């Protein structure tokens, strides 16, 4: 008998479904994805931003089908096949797409070496602090742990907000830092409705920046209707989810 997480809605909906339908034909680059996953959305945003041809393939990562495990032994989405070779890990894939398609714009990272390193520092901050506290807040059951996680999340976002040049992280062009955090901004309504999070508590600058992120065309085109998130994120809110992110959060480990 399978775990409850296997019983997810089987495909994207809304604007994301329209995007999937536009990318159903075979291409040299195959994008293995789960419509519901914020890490998937990072790579998907990059594909859409850069206009790279790809074939979208939906996979249920909880079922660990053999072909998908051959592509990514971790059994996690996102993953790609390009020229018959597999790669995975969302932010690594974003940078790979920049390297493999250098003529496609906008560029994921700036040309200046210092600015590139600065962007990588802040994507690391997002992974270690913003994303980690997001999941801790989602899964916290006791009021004191929720309060601590909420404060931690707001603090992490304030630090990030203080680095935003505007309108996007690095200035006029959308980049890797925006891509890294946008899927979690698009899902912050969950912690707003259930955990007391308010964008205003981060600051006015964050409110404006978050609004720009969630209204970006590439974010809208890769976002499914909210109604099917209820079942998925309900398991996180009850701390019952069996994703690798959920298990790592419960065990106090870094999210893989």
N, C-alpha and C positions, 0 to 999 in steps of 0.2 A: 504493500500500500504506500502511495506516494505521500510526500509532505504537503501540507496545505498550500505552501507557496507555489506549488506546481499549477494550482488552479487559478491562473491569472487570465485576464481577458486576452484572447489570442492574437490580437493585431492592433495596430495604431488606429486612432479615430480622428475625426475633425480635420484640421489643417495638416496634421502629420500624415493621415491616411492619403490625402491628395499628393503629398510629397512622395510617399511610398509608391503610389501608382505611377508617378512620373519616372520612377527608377526601378521598374520591374524587369526591364530587358537586360540580357546578359551584357556584361562589360568586363574589361580587363581587371578592374578593381571591384571586388565583392565585399560588401559591408555587412558583417554579421551583427545583428542588433536586437535589442529588446526595447520596445517602444516606451516602456515605463521607466527606464533606467537613467538617472541623471548623468552617469559616467558615459553611457552611450551618447547622450545628447551632446556632450562636448565634441566628440568626433563628428557627429552628424552636423552640428553647426559649422564646423570647419569645412566639411565637404560642400555644404550649401553656400557658405561665404565665398569660397574659392571657385565655385562652379565646376568642380571636378566630376567627370562622368563616373558613375558607380551603379552597381546593382545592389539594391537593398534586399536582405534576407532576414526574416524574422526567426528568432530562435528562442526557445524557452530554456534559459540557462539552468533551471532547476532539474531538468530531465537528462542533461548530460549525454546527448546523443553522440554516437561514436565519431561521426565526421567532424562535428564541432570540437570534440575533445582532441582530435588529431590536429586541429588548427590551434587551439589553445588548451593545453593540458590542465590549466586551472579551471576550465569550464566557465569562464567569466566573459561577459560581454562588456565592451565592444571588442571585436576582432576584425581583421581584414585578411583577404587573400589578394595579393598583387603579383602578377606574373607568376602565379602558381606557388607563391611563398607566403607563409602566414606571419602576422604580427598582431600584437595586442597591447593593452594598457592605454587608457584614453589619452593622456597628455603626450605620451610617446608617439601615438598615432597622429596626433595633431601636428607635432613637429616633423614626423615622417612625411606627411602630406605637403608640408612646406618644402622639404628637401626634394621630394620626388616630382613636384609640380611647381618649380621655382617661378614660372611665368604667370602663375595664377595669383590673383590678388583678391582681397587684401592679404598682405604678408602676416603670417602668424606672429613672427618676432621682428623687431626693428633691425635695421642693418648695423647700427652702431653697437660695438661689442659691449660697452658699459650698459647701454639701455637693454640689450638682450639679457645680460646677467641680472640686471635689476628686475626685469619681468620674470625671470626664472625664480628669483628669490621670493617674489610675491605669489607665484603659483605654488611654491612650496609652503608658504604661509597659509594659503587657501586649503591645501591638502591636510596639513598638520593641525590647523587651528579652526578654520571656518567649517570645513566639512566634518571634522571630528566632533566639534561641539554641536553641529547640527544633528548628527545621529545620536549623540548623548542626550540632547534635549528631547528628541523624538522618543527615545526609549526609556527615559527616566520615569520611574513609577512613584517614588517617594517625593513629597513636596520639597524637602531640603535639597535633594539631588536635582530636581527640576529648576529650582531657584539658582543653584550653582551653575548648572549648564546654561541657563538663560543668560546669566551675567557673563559667562565665558564667551558665549556666542556673540553677544552685543559688543564685547570688548574686542574680539577678533575682527568683527566687521568695522568697528571704528578705526582700528589700525589700518585696515585696507582702504577705507574711505579717505584717510588722510594722505594717501599716495596717489589718488586719482587726479590726473591733470585736467580732464574734462575735454570734450564730453565723454570720452572713454578713458580707460586707465592711462594709456600712453599719450593721449591727445586726441587728434581728429580721427585717427584710424582705429578700427576694431582690431583687437589683438588677442594673444593667448590668455592673458589674465582675465579679460572680459569673458572669453569662452569658458575658462575654468570655473568661474563663479556663477555664470548666468543660469545654469540649470537649477542651482540651489535657490537663487532669487525667484525663479519661476515656481518653485515649490514652497516658498516661505509662507504662503497662505496656510499651509498645514500647521506650522508651529504658531502662526498668528491665531488660528481658530482653536487650537488645542493646548497651547503651552504659554500663552500670554506674550508672545513676541510682537513687537511693534517696530516698524522701520524708523519711526520718529524717535525712538529711544537711541538709535545709532546716531542720528543727526540729520539735519536738513539736506546736507550734501549727499548723504546716502540715499535718502528718499528720491532725490532727482536722478541719481545715477542708477538706482535699481529700476526706476520707471523706464529709463532709456534702454537698459538691458532687456527687460521683459517684453518691450515693444519692438525690438529689433526684428526685421523680417525673418532672418535665419532662425531666431528663437521661436517665433510664432509658427513657422513652417515645420518645426520639429517637435511641437507640443501637442499632445493628444488632449481630448476632452477630460475635464477633471473628474467626471462621474466614475470612471473606472479606476481612479487612484484611491477611492475610498476603501476598497477591499485590501489593496496592497499596503497602504500606509496605516490602515487600521491595525495590522499585525505589528507594525513597528511601534505604534502608540501603546499597544498592549505588551510590548517586548516579547512577542511571539515569533517574529520573522526569523527565517532560517537562511537569509542571504549571508554571504561571506562578510559583508559590511556589518550586518546586525550581530553576527557571532563575534566578530572582532571587537565591536563596541561593548558587548556584554562581558567579554573576557579582559577588557582593558588593553587590548592590543591595537597596533596601528592598523588602519583599514587597508586591506591588500589592493 
